[in-house]
């Protein structure tokens, strides 16, 4: 079956344009509600969102869909994606929904679904939902007396903050640390600064004035210039950049140098290994993680398993093989002792704990290895994927052979937008740059 709606991270697209229309959102609510309406108990779904304007439209459409098939809806308002996953379990819900397009601009939006265990849905379950969306859903409508109710829940911010704090040792405090946190005008604009303040840090907040349009705009984990400037301005010890739904994090050290997800995984993995907390002798990362991370982990006796891009694939591999640390270079860090998905705030707290316990600066703690030169170009396309053309496939094979033994090449279609990502890394930056440039140009012409 060809997937018409779900990509690598739920359903995503431009707001008010297929598939992110009120009609489709309502059908998603009806279909997902039908799939998870199991047993005779009163069924419930929790719905959170980020701060983009279209969230109101999508939220109301989902509420209509879920209540029409007999599910009660608990509305959380703006909340991080990991908070929705946690609250789905905590509130004994049958289903959790996050309305967000993550790090994308405000024009886009998306729908992420979580099962009652707080994990993202399997491909199989997503296919079930897609099949129902394409069918006549009227037969699943509830009788008038069985319609669902909708209710706003006001206590969830405090619950998530307390949950995040409890991932640290009881006596852990961040007094004396000057912390800048950039919430990307997104879902964590209230909870992240408050959690850090409650832990004793001297907190400077930016990106905490959402207006529906400014989410991820020149701020957050994909645009760290504002954070770097603020770290220098207030002479902070660390900068924390979250994305629009706060499931990823990028740090900045006291010198203004960016610390990506690969470095963060190295910090946590080594610290947990030394404390005997790693459930397996290594971590799970994706094909995008730098070869330098893999080599560094090998040098300290740890392994690194790779998965396709997407934190759901990282989580699936972690669950199947018993790992408790995984993530992506982009900043999705999954610590399964605490979370079922990437959690930017929890990951930042774990790194701050290492900094505090070591007594060292963030630059000393967070730069564990020198990454190999890595270059990536994004090539937009319309129509069919240009990767199927003979000239392109031959060029990719030639480029991979050229890098063999000194680096690696990755060419893949994005799962969330019509983009081909061309990435190469290796010991010779000139060869890497030339390889990516030639391939990107060729793919662009074939688009």
C-alpha positions as a printed NumPy array, in Angstrom:
array([[  0.   ,   0.   ,   0.   ],
       [  1.31 ,   3.442,  -0.959],
       [  1.287,   5.77 ,   2.049],
       [ -0.812,   8.836,   1.233],
       [ -0.628,  10.657,   4.547],
       [  2.035,   9.429,   6.979],
       [  5.73 ,  10.185,   6.525],
       [  8.672,   9.484,   8.822],
       [  7.162,  11.605,  11.605],
       [  3.391,  11.518,  11.345],
       [  1.428,  13.601,   8.852],
       [  2.917,  16.901,   7.766],
       [  2.377,  19.59 ,   5.156],
       [  1.428,  23.18 ,   4.48 ],
       [ -1.495,  24.347,   6.597],
       [ -4.86 ,  24.399,   4.817],
       [ -3.465,  22.412,   1.922],
       [ -3.678,  18.621,   1.484],
       [ -3.055,  16.741,   3.699],
       [ -3.161,  19.402,   6.44 ],
       [ -6.771,  20.495,   5.939],
       [ -9.604,  20.496,   8.491],
       [-11.36 ,  17.771,   6.515],
       [ -8.38 ,  15.412,   6.65 ],
       [ -7.697,  16.25 ,  10.309],
       [-11.278,  15.354,  11.193],
       [-10.963,  12.079,   9.291],
       [ -7.683,  11.339,  11.092],
       [ -9.519,  11.816,  14.392],
       [-12.35 ,   9.547,  13.295],
       [-10.011,   6.875,  11.899],
       [ -7.484,   6.903,  14.748],
       [-10.294,   6.997,  17.304],
       [-11.886,   3.97 ,  15.664],
       [ -8.62 ,   2.   ,  15.644],
       [ -7.971,   2.726,  19.332],
       [-11.56 ,   2.301,  20.512],
       [-10.906,  -1.055,  22.096],
       [-12.95 ,  -2.594,  24.895],
       [-16.026,  -1.235,  26.656],
       [-14.388,   1.439,  28.851],
       [-14.822,   5.161,  28.266],
       [-12.126,   6.016,  25.717],
       [ -9.961,   9.113,  25.893],
       [ -7.391,  10.961,  23.814],
       [ -5.025,  13.757,  24.869],
       [ -4.187,  16.492,  22.359],
       [ -1.29 ,  18.928,  22.633],
       [ -0.006,  21.465,  20.139],
       [  2.729,  23.967,  19.491],
       [  2.14 ,  27.679,  18.926],
       [  1.557,  28.016,  15.19 ],
       [ -1.589,  29.795,  14.   ],
       [ -3.034,  26.769,  12.212],
       [ -3.006,  24.776,  15.44 ],
       [ -6.43 ,  26.162,  16.363],
       [ -7.935,  24.928,  13.097],
       [ -6.368,  21.463,  13.257],
       [ -7.178,  21.057,  16.959],
       [-10.883,  21.775,  16.501],
       [-11.108,  19.461,  13.498],
       [ -9.474,  16.641,  15.448],
       [-11.821,  17.21 ,  18.382],
       [-14.789,  16.888,  16.027],
       [-13.4  ,  13.655,  14.609],
       [-12.577,  12.014,  17.925],
       [-15.797,  12.983,  19.7  ],
       [-17.859,  11.808,  16.713],
       [-16.623,   8.247,  17.227],
       [-17.165,   8.339,  20.977],
       [-13.764,   9.369,  22.369],
       [-13.417,  11.926,  25.167],
       [-10.803,  14.576,  24.414],
       [ -8.433,  16.197,  26.919],
       [ -6.945,  19.403,  25.485],
       [ -3.488,  20.243,  26.843],
       [ -2.826,  23.46 ,  24.918],
       [  0.783,  24.319,  23.942],
       [  2.945,  21.483,  25.27 ],
       [  6.174,  19.798,  24.11 ],
       [  5.815,  16.599,  22.098],
       [  7.524,  14.497,  24.823],
       [  5.077,  15.917,  27.37 ],
       [  2.181,  14.667,  25.253],
       [  3.796,  11.215,  25.084],
       [  4.299,  11.19 ,  28.858],
       [  0.788,  12.453,  29.621],
       [ -0.762,   9.874,  27.307],
       [  0.563,   7.206,  29.673],
       [  0.077,   9.18 ,  32.873],
       [ -3.576,  10.   ,  32.108],
       [ -4.292,   6.416,  31.008],
       [ -5.352,   7.652,  27.575],
       [ -5.955,   5.338,  24.643],
       [ -4.197,   7.714,  22.269],
       [ -2.049,  10.843,  22.275],
       [ -1.881,  13.518,  19.569],
       [  0.636,  16.303,  19.007],
       [ -0.214,  19.033,  16.499],
       [  3.14 ,  20.3  ,  15.272],
       [  5.479,  20.528,  12.316],
       [  8.462,  20.404,  14.67 ],
       [ 11.28 ,  22.631,  13.356],
       [  9.411,  23.798,  10.226],
       [  8.186,  27.372,   9.714],
       [  4.712,  28.462,  10.826],
       [  3.173,  27.832,   7.385],
       [  3.453,  24.068,   7.947],
       [  1.769,  21.874,  10.485],
       [  1.559,  18.203,  11.324],
       [ -0.142,  15.492,  13.35 ],
       [  1.9  ,  13.036,  15.425],
       [  0.146,  10.1  ,  17.061],
       [  1.152,   8.121,  20.157],
       [ -0.253,   4.829,  21.392],
       [ -1.353,   4.253,  24.998],
       [  2.23 ,   3.263,  25.861],
       [  3.508,   6.717,  24.803],
       [  5.366,   5.412,  21.749],
       [  4.816,   6.59 ,  18.194],
       [  2.638,   4.305,  16.153],
       [  4.015,   1.425,  14.112],
       [  3.875,   1.396,  10.316],
       [  1.216,  -1.287,  10.58 ],
       [ -1.067,   0.858,  12.745],
       [ -0.536,   3.89 ,  10.525],
       [ -1.595,   1.787,   7.528],
       [ -4.766,   0.783,   9.377],
       [ -5.555,   4.452,   9.971],
       [ -4.845,   5.343,   6.325],
       [ -7.152,   2.579,   5.141],
       [ -9.955,   3.928,   7.317],
       [ -9.38 ,   7.538,   6.207],
       [ -9.931,   6.417,   2.607],
       [-13.121,   4.516,   3.525],
       [-16.681,   5.528,   4.407],
       [-16.341,   6.406,   8.084],
       [-20.029,   7.002,   8.727],
       [-20.539,   3.426,   9.924],
       [-18.186,   4.12 ,  12.853],
       [-20.055,   7.192,  14.123],
       [-21.195,   6.934,  17.729],
       [-24.841,   6.991,  18.755],
       [-26.005,  10.384,  20.133],
       [-25.793,   9.191,  23.735],
       [-22.258,   7.845,  23.18 ],
       [-20.641,  10.964,  21.702],
       [-17.39 ,  12.084,  23.295],
       [-16.796,  15.191,  25.401],
       [-13.938,  17.713,  25.198],
       [-12.263,  19.263,  28.221],
       [ -9.259,  21.538,  28.756],
       [ -6.709,  20.398,  31.334],
       [ -4.845,  23.175,  33.134],
       [ -2.447,  21.277,  35.405],
       [ -0.282,  19.655,  32.747],
       [  2.558,  22.21 ,  32.709],
       [  3.356,  21.543,  36.353],
       [  3.11 ,  17.782,  35.808],
       [  5.617,  17.827,  32.964],
       [  8.038,  20.107,  34.819],
       [  7.988,  17.792,  37.828],
       [  8.483,  14.767,  35.579],
       [ 11.508,  16.393,  33.879],
       [ 13.066,  17.326,  37.216],
       [ 12.666,  13.786,  38.525],
       [ 15.   ,  12.479,  35.822],
       [ 17.812,  14.   ,  37.935],
       [ 19.191,  12.835,  41.282],
       [ 17.157,  14.237,  44.183],
       [ 19.929,  16.504,  45.419],
       [ 20.884,  17.855,  41.973],
       [ 20.702,  21.638,  41.716],
       [ 22.004,  24.027,  39.076],
       [ 22.736,  26.945,  41.379],
       [ 25.622,  29.016,  40.085],
       [ 24.954,  28.124,  36.438],
       [ 23.977,  30.92 ,  34.068],
       [ 21.723,  29.39 ,  31.428],
       [ 20.228,  30.904,  28.286],
       [ 17.282,  28.932,  26.916],
       [ 15.845,  29.562,  23.447],
       [ 12.35 ,  28.08 ,  23.176],
       [ 11.909,  28.934,  19.464],
       [  8.629,  30.724,  20.29 ],
       [  7.305,  27.185,  20.462],
       [  5.655,  24.611,  22.686],
       [  8.151,  24.804,  25.564],
       [  8.056,  28.583,  25.994],
       [  6.592,  28.24 ,  29.494],
       [  7.812,  24.898,  30.817],
       [ 11.524,  24.978,  29.904],
       [ 12.486,  28.288,  31.595],
       [ 10.424,  27.407,  34.665],
       [ 11.969,  23.946,  35.044],
       [ 15.491,  25.372,  34.853],
       [ 14.602,  28.137,  37.338],
       [ 13.107,  25.626,  39.784],
       [ 16.389,  23.701,  39.624],
       [ 18.264,  26.793,  40.744],
       [ 19.788,  28.051,  37.488],
       [ 20.087,  31.732,  36.681],
       [ 17.839,  31.676,  33.587],
       [ 17.783,  34.056,  30.615],
       [ 14.968,  33.244,  28.192],
       [ 14.605,  34.09 ,  24.514],
       [ 12.114,  32.818,  21.965],
       [  9.31 ,  32.92 ,  24.538],
       [  6.888,  35.348,  22.87 ],
       [  4.89 ,  33.258,  20.37 ],
       [  2.428,  35.082,  18.138],
       [  1.362,  32.278,  15.82 ],
       [  3.795,  33.288,  13.085],
       [  7.268,  33.399,  14.635],
       [  7.786,  29.762,  15.659],
       [ 11.336,  28.669,  14.651],
       [ 11.876,  32.007,  12.889],
       [ 15.574,  32.894,  13.223],
       [ 15.664,  31.095,  16.551],
       [ 15.631,  27.641,  18.091],
       [ 17.712,  24.567,  17.358],
       [ 17.894,  25.198,  13.601],
       [ 19.053,  28.816,  13.908],
       [ 21.409,  29.387,  16.818],
       [ 22.768,  32.88 ,  16.03 ],
       [ 20.406,  34.603,  18.483],
       [ 21.303,  32.114,  21.207],
       [ 25.022,  32.529,  20.627],
       [ 24.68 ,  36.323,  20.813],
       [ 22.734,  36.08 ,  24.079],
       [ 25.266,  33.675,  25.613],
       [ 28.021,  36.207,  24.875],
       [ 25.895,  39.136,  26.069],
       [ 25.092,  37.713,  29.512],
       [ 28.304,  35.675,  29.824],
       [ 26.341,  32.502,  30.274],
       [ 27.801,  29.09 ,  31.011],
       [ 25.553,  27.371,  28.485],
       [ 22.883,  28.018,  25.872],
       [ 20.015,  25.593,  25.242],
       [ 18.141,  25.724,  21.928],
       [ 14.911,  23.767,  21.557],
       [ 12.857,  23.437,  18.391],
       [  9.178,  24.272,  17.91 ],
       [  7.843,  21.19 ,  19.681],
       [ 10.859,  20.727,  21.994],
       [ 11.649,  17.145,  21.029],
       [ 15.149,  18.144,  19.95 ],
       [ 17.925,  20.231,  21.504],
       [ 21.176,  21.845,  20.431],
       [ 23.557,  23.377,  22.977],
       [ 26.008,  26.27 ,  22.837],
       [ 29.03 ,  26.369,  25.139],
       [ 30.347,  29.389,  27.035],
       [ 32.471,  30.366,  24.021],
       [ 29.524,  30.336,  21.648],
       [ 30.459,  27.071,  19.957],
       [ 27.559,  24.853,  18.885],
       [ 27.224,  21.37 ,  20.394],
       [ 25.123,  19.067,  18.196],
       [ 23.276,  15.845,  18.952],
       [ 26.301,  13.66 ,  18.171],
       [ 28.372,  15.358,  20.859],
       [ 25.471,  15.182,  23.325],
       [ 25.091,  11.445,  22.77 ],
       [ 28.825,  11.014,  23.352],
       [ 28.607,  12.937,  26.644],
       [ 25.669,  10.953,  27.994],
       [ 26.932,   7.587,  26.72 ],
       [ 30.369,   7.959,  28.28 ],
       [ 29.022,   9.282,  31.588],
       [ 26.377,   6.571,  31.85 ],
       [ 28.923,   3.892,  30.903],
       [ 31.221,   5.062,  33.692],
       [ 28.307,   4.935,  36.147],
       [ 27.178,   1.517,  34.941],
       [ 23.881,   2.901,  33.643],
       [ 24.133,   1.868,  29.981],
       [ 21.801,  -1.06 ,  29.419],
       [ 23.959,  -2.158,  26.488],
       [ 27.54 ,  -1.425,  25.572],
       [ 26.718,   1.351,  23.125],
       [ 24.102,   3.623,  21.605],
       [ 21.764,   3.87 ,  18.615],
       [ 22.163,   6.687,  16.075],
       [ 21.099,   7.242,  12.476],
       [ 22.905,   7.156,   9.162],
       [ 23.329,  10.941,   9.492],
       [ 25.534,  10.808,  12.588],
       [ 29.148,  11.763,  12.006],
       [ 31.764,   9.075,  11.51 ],
       [ 33.777,  10.886,  14.18 ],
       [ 31.185,   9.882,  16.786],
       [ 31.405,   6.234,  15.769],
       [ 35.204,   6.302,  15.948],
       [ 35.17 ,   8.073,  19.333],
       [ 32.757,   5.585,  20.859],
       [ 34.911,   2.753,  19.541],
       [ 37.961,   4.296,  21.215],
       [ 36.249,   4.074,  24.625],
       [ 34.924,   0.567,  24.044],
       [ 31.372,   1.423,  23.   ],
       [ 29.527,   0.427,  19.831],
       [ 27.161,   2.441,  17.663],
       [ 24.22 ,   0.932,  15.778],
       [ 22.798,   2.937,  12.871],
       [ 19.182,   3.231,  11.71 ],
       [ 17.367,   5.161,   8.962],
       [ 16.705,   8.845,   9.675],
       [ 13.877,   9.499,  12.093],
       [ 13.733,   9.211,  15.859],
       [ 10.945,   6.614,  15.586],
       [ 13.412,   4.233,  13.898],
       [ 15.977,   4.949,  16.591],
       [ 13.383,   4.157,  19.263],
       [ 12.276,   0.969,  17.506],
       [ 15.88 ,  -0.295,  17.383],
       [ 16.456,   0.671,  21.014],
       [ 13.372,  -1.233,  22.135],
       [ 14.131,  -4.274,  20.034],
       [ 17.765,  -4.572,  21.105],
       [ 17.731,  -3.194,  24.648],
       [ 19.586,   0.127,  24.296],
       [ 18.736,   3.058,  26.578],
       [ 20.625,   5.871,  24.791],
       [ 20.005,   6.905,  21.205],
       [ 19.344,   9.875,  19.   ],
       [ 20.103,  11.975,  15.981],
       [ 22.719,  14.538,  15.058],
       [ 19.887,  17.072,  14.717],
       [ 19.287,  16.899,  18.463],
       [ 16.631,  14.245,  18.966],
       [ 18.044,  12.537,  22.059],
       [ 16.137,   9.513,  23.341],
       [ 16.897,   8.362,  26.873],
       [ 14.546,   5.429,  27.31 ],
       [ 15.061,   5.202,  31.065],
       [ 12.898,   8.342,  31.136],
       [ 11.202,   8.946,  27.797],
       [  9.527,   7.201,  24.873],
       [ 10.553,   9.806,  22.31 ],
       [ 13.071,  12.623,  21.857],
       [ 12.935,  15.106,  24.741],
       [ 14.986,  18.278,  24.376],
       [ 14.538,  19.487,  27.936],
       [ 15.314,  16.144,  29.581],
       [ 18.412,  15.697,  27.392],
       [ 19.633,  19.187,  28.313],
       [ 19.107,  18.448,  32.017],
       [ 21.175,  15.258,  31.758],
       [ 24.06 ,  17.139,  30.141],
       [ 23.814,  19.915,  32.742],
       [ 24.03 ,  17.224,  35.425],
       [ 27.311,  15.989,  33.913],
       [ 28.636,  19.559,  33.823],
       [ 27.638,  20.158,  37.431],
       [ 29.061,  16.881,  38.754],
       [ 32.326,  17.228,  36.829],
       [ 32.994,  20.804,  37.913],
       [ 34.256,  21.525,  34.393],
       [ 33.119,  24.057,  31.822],
       [ 30.592,  23.154,  29.142],
       [ 33.282,  23.399,  26.453],
       [ 35.415,  20.837,  28.309],
       [ 32.498,  18.469,  28.889],
       [ 30.681,  18.703,  25.571],
       [ 33.393,  18.521,  22.902],
       [ 34.388,  14.86 ,  23.021],
       [ 35.636,  14.408,  19.451],
       [ 36.508,  16.288,  16.285],
       [ 33.842,  15.535,  13.669],
       [ 34.949,  14.644,  10.18 ],
       [ 34.187,  17.342,   7.604],
       [ 30.543,  16.832,   6.651],
       [ 28.62 ,  18.64 ,   3.927],
       [ 24.925,  18.408,   3.124],
       [ 22.875,  19.979,   0.34 ],
       [ 19.109,  19.882,   0.008],
       [ 17.678,  19.681,  -3.503],
       [ 13.969,  20.422,  -3.962],
       [ 12.071,  18.574,  -6.657],
       [  8.606,  18.39 ,  -8.173],
       [  6.905,  15.279,  -9.517],
       [  8.634,  11.906,  -9.367],
       [ 11.8  ,  11.417,  -7.341],
       [ 14.902,  12.199,  -9.434],
       [ 16.772,   9.385,  -7.645],
       [ 15.249,   6.837, -10.027],
       [ 17.047,   8.13 , -13.119],
       [ 19.907,   6.026, -14.518],
       [ 22.37 ,   8.948, -14.728],
       [ 21.714,   9.834, -11.088],
       [ 22.043,   6.269,  -9.768],
       [ 25.316,   5.772, -11.652],
       [ 26.705,   9.082, -10.384],
       [ 25.809,   8.142,  -6.797],
       [ 27.57 ,   4.788,  -7.159],
       [ 30.697,   6.473,  -8.59 ],
       [ 30.759,   9.049,  -5.777],
       [ 30.369,   6.376,  -3.097],
       [ 33.277,   4.434,  -4.594],
       [ 35.412,   7.589,  -4.581],
       [ 34.829,   8.061,  -0.842],
       [ 35.25 ,   4.424,   0.144],
       [ 37.825,   3.933,   2.872],
       [ 38.067,   7.642,   3.759],
       [ 34.469,   8.625,   4.358],
       [ 30.908,   7.897,   3.335],
       [ 28.063,   9.158,   1.17 ],
       [ 24.342,   9.287,   1.902],
       [ 21.691,  10.341,  -0.609],
       [ 18.09 ,  10.059,   0.521],
       [ 14.638,  11.509,   0.026],
       [ 13.244,  13.447,   2.987],
       [ 10.271,  11.842,   4.678],
       [  8.622,  15.183,   5.49 ],
       [  9.073,  17.373,   2.377],
       [  9.871,  17.043,  -1.377],
       [ 13.627,  17.294,  -0.892],
       [ 16.583,  15.082,  -1.734],
       [ 19.313,  15.297,   0.897],
       [ 22.87 ,  14.781,  -0.332],
       [ 25.377,  14.258,   2.48 ],
       [ 29.021,  13.263,   2.406],
       [ 31.758,  13.199,   5.   ],
       [ 35.4  ,  12.28 ,   4.888],
       [ 38.914,  13.149,   5.862],
       [ 39.523,  15.444,   2.859],
       [ 37.135,  18.431,   3.002],
       [ 37.826,  19.399,  -0.617],
       [ 36.815,  15.964,  -1.893],
       [ 33.691,  15.999,   0.302],
       [ 32.655,  19.453,  -0.911],
       [ 33.219,  18.593,  -4.556],
       [ 31.361,  15.286,  -4.279],
       [ 28.268,  16.858,  -2.726],
       [ 28.289,  19.796,  -5.116],
       [ 28.508,  17.631,  -8.255],
       [ 25.781,  15.25 ,  -7.101],
       [ 23.438,  18.025,  -5.941],
       [ 23.792,  19.84 ,  -9.259],
       [ 23.094,  16.666, -11.217],
       [ 20.031,  15.821,  -9.107],
       [ 18.804,  19.393,  -9.456],
       [ 18.97 ,  19.202, -13.244],
       [ 17.138,  15.858, -13.192],
       [ 14.314,  17.264, -11.043]])
